Amino acid sequence: MLDEAFARRPLAEWRELFNAAGLTYGVVQTLDEIAHDPQLMANQVLVPIVDGRAQPYLTIDSPVRLDQEQKVRPRPAPELGEHTEAILTELGFDDAGLEDLRAAGAIPKRLERQDRAR
């Protein structure tokens, strides 16, 4: 019954009526509407991932806040294999060992800088 009643008027009319009556209400938004919601941006619920793109991706910011600690800004997830060499080096592999793993196909060939900068 409610679906039928609400379908009879556009959202703008319902907002006017609810606001005039002093009612509290919420609207279920689409993903596109959420991404452009000025209130979510103003309250920093949605924050950009700064990665050098002209149009940054938005992500939901962590609600965790710790006294005396500066919040870390969201960043892009690493590319597949981006940290493989660093982790294997920490585990004790030297350049020759990494080369052996590459030759065996266990890890990918070294990424060129332009490949990473996509």
Backbone as JSON Lines, residues from 0, in Angstrom:
{"i":0,"aa":"M","n":[0.83,-1.2,0.0],"ca":[0.0,0.0,0.0],"c":[0.88,1.27,0.0]}
{"i":1,"aa":"L","n":[1.96,1.23,0.77],"ca":[2.83,2.4,0.81],"c":[3.51,2.63,-0.53]}
{"i":2,"aa":"D","n":[3.97,1.55,-1.17],"ca":[4.61,1.7,-2.48],"c":[3.66,2.38,-3.46]}
{"i":3,"aa":"E","n":[2.41,1.96,-3.46],"ca":[1.41,2.56,-4.37],"c":[1.19,4.03,-4.03]}
{"i":4,"aa":"A","n":[1.1,4.35,-2.75],"ca":[0.87,5.74,-2.34],"c":[2.05,6.63,-2.73]}
{"i":5,"aa":"F","n":[3.27,6.18,-2.46],"ca":[4.43,7.0,-2.77],"c":[4.66,7.12,-4.28]}
{"i":6,"aa":"A","n":[4.22,6.15,-5.04],"ca":[4.4,6.2,-6.5],"c":[3.49,7.24,-7.15]}
{"i":7,"aa":"R","n":[2.49,7.75,-6.44],"ca":[1.54,8.71,-7.01],"c":[2.12,10.12,-7.16]}
{"i":8,"aa":"R","n":[3.21,10.42,-6.46],"ca":[3.8,11.76,-6.51],"c":[5.31,11.65,-6.69]}
{"i":9,"aa":"P","n":[5.92,12.64,-7.32],"ca":[7.39,12.63,-7.43],"c":[8.03,12.94,-6.08]}
{"i":10,"aa":"L","n":[9.28,12.58,-5.94],"ca":[10.01,12.76,-4.68],"c":[10.0,14.22,-4.23]}
{"i":11,"aa":"A","n":[10.14,15.14,-5.17],"ca":[10.17,16.57,-4.81],"c":[8.91,16.98,-4.06]}
{"i":12,"aa":"E","n":[7.75,16.48,-4.48],"ca":[6.49,16.8,-3.79],"c":[6.45,16.18,-2.4]}
{"i":13,"aa":"W","n":[6.91,14.94,-2.29],"ca":[6.93,14.29,-0.98],"c":[7.85,15.05,-0.03]}
{"i":14,"aa":"R","n":[8.98,15.5,-0.53],"ca":[9.9,16.28,0.32],"c":[9.22,17.54,0.83]}
{"i":15,"aa":"E","n":[8.54,18.26,-0.05],"ca":[7.83,19.48,0.36],"c":[6.81,19.17,1.45]}
{"i":16,"aa":"L","n":[6.03,18.12,1.24],"ca":[5.0,17.76,2.22],"c":[5.61,17.36,3.56]}
{"i":17,"aa":"F","n":[6.62,16.51,3.53],"ca":[7.25,16.04,4.77],"c":[7.95,17.19,5.5]}
{"i":18,"aa":"N","n":[8.64,18.05,4.74],"ca":[9.31,19.2,5.36],"c":[8.3,20.14,6.01]}
{"i":19,"aa":"A","n":[7.2,20.42,5.31],"ca":[6.16,21.31,5.85],"c":[5.54,20.73,7.12]}
{"i":20,"aa":"A","n":[5.44,19.41,7.19],"ca":[4.85,18.75,8.36],"c":[5.88,18.53,9.47]}
{"i":21,"aa":"G","n":[7.15,18.88,9.19],"ca":[8.19,18.7,10.2],"c":[8.55,17.25,10.45]}
{"i":22,"aa":"L","n":[8.34,16.41,9.44],"ca":[8.63,14.98,9.57],"c":[10.09,14.68,9.24]}
{"i":23,"aa":"T","n":[10.65,13.73,9.93],"ca":[11.98,13.24,9.62],"c":[11.83,12.08,8.64]}
{"i":24,"aa":"Y","n":[12.6,12.11,7.58],"ca":[12.52,11.05,6.58],"c":[13.88,10.87,5.93]}
{"i":25,"aa":"G","n":[14.04,9.79,5.25],"ca":[15.26,9.52,4.51],"c":[14.91,8.96,3.15]}
{"i":26,"aa":"V","n":[15.8,9.15,2.21],"ca":[15.58,8.68,0.85],"c":[16.63,7.62,0.53]}
{"i":27,"aa":"V","n":[16.18,6.51,-0.01],"ca":[17.12,5.48,-0.45],"c":[17.69,5.96,-1.78]}
{"i":28,"aa":"Q","n":[19.01,6.11,-1.82],"ca":[19.65,6.66,-3.01],"c":[20.3,5.56,-3.84]}
{"i":29,"aa":"T","n":[20.47,5.89,-5.12],"ca":[21.23,5.0,-6.0],"c":[22.71,5.24,-5.73]}
{"i":30,"aa":"L","n":[23.58,4.38,-6.24],"ca":[25.02,4.57,-6.06],"c":[25.48,5.9,-6.64]}
{"i":31,"aa":"D","n":[24.95,6.28,-7.79],"ca":[25.34,7.54,-8.4],"c":[24.91,8.72,-7.54]}
{"i":32,"aa":"E","n":[23.71,8.66,-6.97],"ca":[23.25,9.73,-6.1],"c":[24.11,9.83,-4.83]}
{"i":33,"aa":"I","n":[24.48,8.68,-4.29],"ca":[25.32,8.66,-3.09],"c":[26.67,9.31,-3.39]}
{"i":34,"aa":"A","n":[27.25,8.99,-4.54],"ca":[28.56,9.52,-4.9],"c":[28.55,11.03,-5.09]}
{"i":35,"aa":"H","n":[27.39,11.62,-5.28],"ca":[27.28,13.06,-5.47],"c":[26.5,13.74,-4.35]}
{"i":36,"aa":"D","n":[26.35,13.06,-3.24],"ca":[25.59,13.61,-2.11],"c":[26.46,14.65,-1.39]}
{"i":37,"aa":"P","n":[26.05,15.91,-1.41],"ca":[26.88,16.96,-0.8],"c":[27.06,16.77,0.71]}
{"i":38,"aa":"Q","n":[26.09,16.18,1.37],"ca":[26.21,15.98,2.81],"c":[27.27,14.93,3.14]}
{"i":39,"aa":"L","n":[27.33,13.87,2.35],"ca":[28.35,12.85,2.57],"c":[29.75,13.39,2.31]}
{"i":40,"aa":"M","n":[29.87,14.26,1.33],"ca":[31.17,14.88,1.04],"c":[31.53,15.87,2.15]}
{"i":41,"aa":"A","n":[30.56,16.7,2.58],"ca":[30.83,17.7,3.61],"c":[31.24,17.06,4.93]}
{"i":42,"aa":"N","n":[30.66,15.92,5.25],"ca":[30.98,15.22,6.5],"c":[32.15,14.26,6.34]}
{"i":43,"aa":"Q","n":[32.77,14.25,5.17],"ca":[33.91,13.4,4.86],"c":[33.61,11.92,5.09]}
{"i":44,"aa":"V","n":[32.38,11.53,4.8],"ca":[32.04,10.1,4.79],"c":[32.61,9.51,3.51]}
{"i":45,"aa":"L","n":[32.46,10.25,2.41],"ca":[33.08,9.87,1.14],"c":[34.3,10.76,0.94]}
{"i":46,"aa":"V","n":[35.43,10.15,0.67],"ca":[36.67,10.9,0.45],"c":[37.34,10.4,-0.83]}
{"i":47,"aa":"P","n":[38.06,11.28,-1.52],"ca":[38.73,10.85,-2.74],"c":[39.99,10.06,-2.44]}
{"i":48,"aa":"I","n":[40.27,9.1,-3.3],"ca":[41.56,8.4,-3.27],"c":[42.47,9.18,-4.21]}
{"i":49,"aa":"V","n":[43.45,9.84,-3.65],"ca":[44.34,10.67,-4.45],"c":[45.4,9.78,-5.09]}
{"i":50,"aa":"D","n":[45.28,9.62,-6.4],"ca":[46.24,8.76,-7.11],"c":[46.67,9.39,-8.43]}
{"i":51,"aa":"G","n":[46.46,10.69,-8.57],"ca":[46.91,11.39,-9.76],"c":[45.93,11.41,-10.91]}
{"i":52,"aa":"R","n":[44.8,10.77,-10.77],"ca":[43.8,10.78,-11.85],"c":[43.08,12.12,-11.87]}
{"i":53,"aa":"A","n":[42.61,12.52,-13.03],"ca":[41.86,13.78,-13.14],"c":[40.55,13.67,-12.36]}
{"i":54,"aa":"Q","n":[39.88,12.54,-12.47],"ca":[38.64,12.3,-11.74],"c":[38.92,11.23,-10.69]}
{"i":55,"aa":"P","n":[39.15,11.62,-9.43],"ca":[39.53,10.63,-8.43],"c":[38.37,9.7,-8.06]}
{"i":56,"aa":"Y","n":[38.72,8.5,-7.66],"ca":[37.73,7.56,-7.15],"c":[37.35,7.99,-5.74]}
{"i":57,"aa":"L","n":[36.11,7.75,-5.37],"ca":[35.68,8.01,-4.01],"c":[35.63,6.69,-3.25]}
{"i":58,"aa":"T","n":[35.9,6.78,-1.96],"ca":[35.78,5.61,-1.1],"c":[35.15,6.05,0.21]}
{"i":59,"aa":"I","n":[34.66,5.1,0.96],"ca":[34.1,5.4,2.27],"c":[35.25,5.52,3.25]}
{"i":60,"aa":"D","n":[35.29,6.63,3.97],"ca":[36.37,6.87,4.92],"c":[36.16,6.02,6.17]}
{"i":61,"aa":"S","n":[37.23,5.64,6.79],"ca":[37.16,4.87,8.03],"c":[36.56,5.74,9.12]}
{"i":62,"aa":"P","n":[35.62,5.22,9.89],"ca":[35.04,6.0,10.98],"c":[35.93,6.04,12.22]}
{"i":63,"aa":"V","n":[37.01,5.29,12.23],"ca":[37.88,5.21,13.4],"c":[38.73,6.47,13.51]}
{"i":64,"aa":"R","n":[38.66,7.1,14.67],"ca":[39.48,8.28,14.96],"c":[40.18,8.02,16.29]}
{"i":65,"aa":"L","n":[41.48,8.23,16.33],"ca":[42.26,8.01,17.54],"c":[42.88,9.32,17.99]}
{"i":66,"aa":"D","n":[42.74,9.62,19.28],"ca":[43.37,10.82,19.82],"c":[44.87,10.77,19.58]}
{"i":67,"aa":"Q","n":[45.44,11.91,19.3],"ca":[46.88,12.06,19.15],"c":[47.43,11.39,17.89]}
{"i":68,"aa":"E","n":[46.58,10.85,17.03],"ca":[47.05,10.19,15.81],"c":[46.45,10.87,14.59]}
{"i":69,"aa":"Q","n":[47.3,11.16,13.61],"ca":[46.81,11.73,12.36],"c":[46.23,10.61,11.51]}
{"i":70,"aa":"K","n":[45.08,10.87,10.94],"ca":[44.41,9.87,10.12],"c":[45.16,9.67,8.79]}
{"i":71,"aa":"V","n":[45.31,8.44,8.38],"ca":[45.96,8.12,7.11],"c":[44.91,8.21,6.01]}
{"i":72,"aa":"R","n":[45.22,8.96,4.96],"ca":[44.29,9.11,3.83],"c":[44.22,7.8,3.04]}
{"i":73,"aa":"P","n":[43.05,7.49,2.52],"ca":[42.94,6.28,1.69],"c":[43.83,6.39,0.46]}
{"i":74,"aa":"R","n":[44.33,5.27,0.02],"ca":[45.16,5.23,-1.18],"c":[44.76,4.0,-2.0]}
{"i":75,"aa":"P","n":[45.17,3.97,-3.24],"ca":[44.79,2.84,-4.09],"c":[45.4,1.54,-3.59]}
{"i":76,"aa":"A","n":[44.71,0.46,-3.86],"ca":[45.26,-0.87,-3.54],"c":[46.45,-1.13,-4.46]}
{"i":77,"aa":"P","n":[47.41,-1.91,-4.01],"ca":[48.55,-2.2,-4.88],"c":[48.13,-3.02,-6.1]}
{"i":78,"aa":"E","n":[48.87,-2.84,-7.17],"ca":[48.65,-3.66,-8.36],"c":[49.06,-5.1,-8.04]}
{"i":79,"aa":"L","n":[48.54,-6.04,-8.78],"ca":[48.9,-7.44,-8.61],"c":[50.41,-7.6,-8.77]}
{"i":80,"aa":"G","n":[51.06,-8.1,-7.75],"ca":[52.5,-8.33,-7.8],"c":[53.36,-7.12,-7.53]}
{"i":81,"aa":"E","n":[52.74,-5.98,-7.21],"ca":[53.49,-4.74,-7.05],"c":[54.55,-4.83,-5.94]}
{"i":82,"aa":"H","n":[54.27,-5.55,-4.88],"ca":[55.19,-5.62,-3.74],"c":[55.89,-6.98,-3.62]}
{"i":83,"aa":"T","n":[55.74,-7.81,-4.63],"ca":[56.31,-9.16,-4.58],"c":[57.8,-9.14,-4.28]}
{"i":84,"aa":"E","n":[58.56,-8.35,-5.03],"ca":[60.02,-8.33,-4.85],"c":[60.4,-7.84,-3.45]}
{"i":85,"aa":"A","n":[59.76,-6.79,-2.99],"ca":[60.09,-6.24,-1.67],"c":[59.83,-7.27,-0.57]}
{"i":86,"aa":"I","n":[58.7,-7.97,-0.66],"ca":[58.36,-8.97,0.36],"c":[59.33,-10.15,0.31]}
{"i":87,"aa":"L","n":[59.62,-10.62,-0.9],"ca":[60.57,-11.74,-1.02],"c":[61.97,-11.35,-0.56]}
{"i":88,"aa":"T","n":[62.35,-10.1,-0.8],"ca":[63.65,-9.62,-0.32],"c":[63.67,-9.61,1.21]}
{"i":89,"aa":"E","n":[62.57,-9.16,1.83],"ca":[62.48,-9.17,3.29],"c":[62.58,-10.6,3.83]}
{"i":90,"aa":"L","n":[62.11,-11.56,3.04],"ca":[62.14,-12.96,3.45],"c":[63.5,-13.62,3.18]}
{"i":91,"aa":"G","n":[64.44,-12.85,2.61],"ca":[65.79,-13.37,2.45],"c":[66.21,-13.69,1.04]}
{"i":92,"aa":"F","n":[65.36,-13.47,0.04],"ca":[65.75,-13.72,-1.34],"c":[66.65,-12.59,-1.84]}
{"i":93,"aa":"D","n":[67.74,-12.94,-2.51],"ca":[68.6,-11.93,-3.1],"c":[68.23,-11.8,-4.59]}
{"i":94,"aa":"D","n":[68.96,-10.95,-5.32],"ca":[68.66,-10.73,-6.74],"c":[68.71,-12.03,-7.55]}
{"i":95,"aa":"A","n":[69.68,-12.87,-7.26],"ca":[69.81,-14.14,-7.99],"c":[68.6,-15.04,-7.69]}
{"i":96,"aa":"G","n":[68.18,-15.07,-6.44],"ca":[67.02,-15.88,-6.07],"c":[65.75,-15.38,-6.74]}
{"i":97,"aa":"L","n":[65.58,-14.05,-6.81],"ca":[64.43,-13.48,-7.49],"c":[64.46,-13.82,-8.98]}
{"i":98,"aa":"E","n":[65.64,-13.77,-9.56],"ca":[65.78,-14.09,-10.98],"c":[65.43,-15.55,-11.24]}
{"i":99,"aa":"D","n":[65.84,-16.44,-10.33],"ca":[65.5,-17.86,-10.44],"c":[63.98,-18.05,-10.39]}
{"i":100,"aa":"L","n":[63.33,-17.34,-9.48],"ca":[61.86,-17.43,-9.38],"c":[61.19,-16.92,-10.65]}
{"i":101,"aa":"R","n":[61.73,-15.82,-11.22],"ca":[61.19,-15.29,-12.48],"c":[61.36,-16.32,-13.61]}
{"i":102,"aa":"A","n":[62.55,-16.89,-13.69],"ca":[62.84,-17.86,-14.75],"c":[61.94,-19.09,-14.64]}
{"i":103,"aa":"A","n":[61.59,-19.46,-13.42],"ca":[60.71,-20.61,-13.21],"c":[59.24,-20.26,-13.4]}
{"i":104,"aa":"G","n":[58.94,-18.97,-13.59],"ca":[57.55,-18.54,-13.77],"c":[56.78,-18.42,-12.46]}
{"i":105,"aa":"A","n":[57.5,-18.47,-11.33],"ca":[56.84,-18.39,-10.03],"c":[56.41,-16.96,-9.7]}
{"i":106,"aa":"I","n":[57.14,-15.99,-10.21],"ca":[56.76,-14.58,-10.04],"c":[56.87,-13.92,-11.41]}
{"i":107,"aa":"P","n":[56.11,-12.83,-11.6],"ca":[56.14,-12.18,-12.92],"c":[57.46,-11.47,-13.17]}
{"i":108,"aa":"K","n":[57.71,-11.2,-14.44],"ca":[58.89,-10.41,-14.8],"c":[58.77,-9.04,-14.17]}
{"i":109,"aa":"R","n":[59.9,-8.4,-13.98],"ca":[59.92,-7.08,-13.34],"c":[59.07,-6.11,-14.16]}
{"i":110,"aa":"L","n":[58.19,-5.37,-13.46],"ca":[57.34,-4.39,-14.12],"c":[58.15,-3.16,-14.5]}
{"i":111,"aa":"E","n":[57.94,-2.67,-15.71],"ca":[58.57,-1.44,-16.13],"c":[57.79,-0.28,-15.54]}
{"i":112,"aa":"R","n":[58.43,0.84,-15.32],"ca":[57.8,2.0,-14.7],"c":[56.52,2.43,-15.42]}
{"i":113,"aa":"Q","n":[56.55,2.47,-16.74],"ca":[55.37,2.91,-17.48],"c":[54.21,1.93,-17.29]}
{"i":114,"aa":"D","n":[54.49,0.64,-17.08],"ca":[53.43,-0.34,-16.84],"c":[52.75,-0.04,-15.51]}
{"i":115,"aa":"R","n":[53.5,0.36,-14.51],"ca":[52.97,0.63,-13.17],"c":[52.16,1.92,-13.14]}
{"i":116,"aa":"A","n":[52.49,2.86,-14.0],"ca":[51.87,4.19,-13.93],"c":[50.5,4.27,-14.57]}
{"i":117,"aa":"R","n":[50.0,3.19,-15.1],"ca":[48.71,3.2,-15.76],"c":[47.8,4.12,-15.09]}
